Amino acid sequence: MSGRNRSCASASQVCCASSFARQPPRVLIVDVSLPWWSETYSVLCEALENFLSLASSLEGPSRVPLLSLYAVNVQQECLLPFVQVKGNLMRLHSCVEELRSLPVEGCTRPRVELLKQAVLDSLHQYKHYIRHVAPGNNLSSGSVEVTVLSSQPGRAVLRQLEQGLKDSDLVSLRRLVVVHITVERNFPETEPALSPEQCFAEGLDQPEEDMMLGAEIDLQQVENSVVAMENVLKAWLHDQAGEKEHLQLFLPAPGQTPVCIKCDLQERLVSPALLPGTPDLGAKTESVRDFQPHSKSVSNQSSVPQRLQVIKALQAEGLCQSVLYGLPLLIRPTTCWQIDWDEMESNQQTFHALCHTIRTRDWFLLVRSEPQFGSGCSVASYYILQASGSLSLLLKPVLTRELMLPCNLPVSNEDPPLNALTVVEVSYALSLSVSLSHTHTHTHTLTQIFTQ
């Protein structure tokens, strides 16, 4: 057996050892203005409860190191000063209960200036936390990300925040995201309330040259559903490092320099091995150790992108799923801010062409990891790349021949006996009817699961 084929690392080991080292503290500002709050509070609180149950229970590096939460109506209120998320479920749960208990009846005039004050207060609170509460705490990110949840027209809210914050000290603000929760506009007319049309028009009246912030800004629109709101929050669990591309994909070019595509890695799933109480049903392919450096030398190499070499194109129908293992990762064109715009555009076009080619030809690409220079290791791992409908590739580790065990299972071309077939079909029909009836009567949130 050659040294090149002796080992196959798990999919998570492709990520840098310093993954999740630059996760920013989070500030969540919730606009609880009436009457919109009455339409969104139950959905938002359930989504927030589910997310915090997951984030606070994950083992391994903290993906949301600190969280602060504000509620804004006729005044701003800090329901949760900066606290550590990991292992702090009871404190987070009580904050959600306090948010859920806020009034849901009546009608008030939205005051966008209070959202601005909440942003500034959160930045001041973070400076105070670093200076007094946790002095010497080596937080890798010196700035926070602020997310504003509101049912007011998001474009108008964002522009008014830009206008109100343009002369403020925003050194501690890394990113500002306004999330517009869409709800049906069938509320009764009330004189003190500011209509959505008026609010939107006020936002559009601001001159474009005044719309400037030193931080990155973003506007998102989501429907008023638990799943949609959870997806907004679970985006916080992604690795936020962006100083360097995660890997370089080399395409063979006979007689020429190989084509290099710079890519980023993104998780598609949270490894079940990171959840407490995961049953041991056999050998695991992911563990907490996959996210931690094994030695100082490995840590020093964490900034070096992983190199993957395409060695063969395979027909998709000829690949057996039994040779794949571990959790999948998504590969997409890099968004590293250190790459200039021309190179980034060219890189994305080449990546798009690669996705289009292997998807239209129904190919899988077999790729091999190249050992990092100076690592003293000649062992390579192998992976399969599969194109998707979006601008991304699916990466899954694949076993080599030396690690495969013999599997001589009988193949039957005969139909099973009629009596056995009848028993199974009746059981299947019964289980299907039971599962459909239970779908609407039995729902267990993550909070219930983790607090039992």
Secondary structure, DSSP 8 states (H G I E B T S, - for coil): --GGGS----GGGGS-TTTTTT---EEEEEE--TTHHHHHHHHHHHHHHHHHHHHHH--SS-SS-EEEEEEESSSEEEEEEEEE-TT-HHHHHHHHHHHHTS--SS-----HHHHHHHHHHHHHHHHHIIIIISTT---S-SSEEEEEEESS-HHHHHHHHHHHHTTS--TTEEEEEEEEEE--------TTS--HHHHHHHHHTS-GGG---SSEEEEEEEESSHHHHHHHHHGGGS----SS-SEEEEE--TTS--EEEEEEEEESS--GGGSTT----S--S--GGGGS-SSHHHHHTTTS-EEEEEEEEEEGGG--GGGB-S--EEEEE---TTS-HHHHHHHHHHHHHHHHHHHHTTEEEEEEEE--TTS------EEEEEE-SSS-EEEEEB--GGG----------S---HHHHHHHHHHHHHHHHHHHHHHTT----HHHHHH-
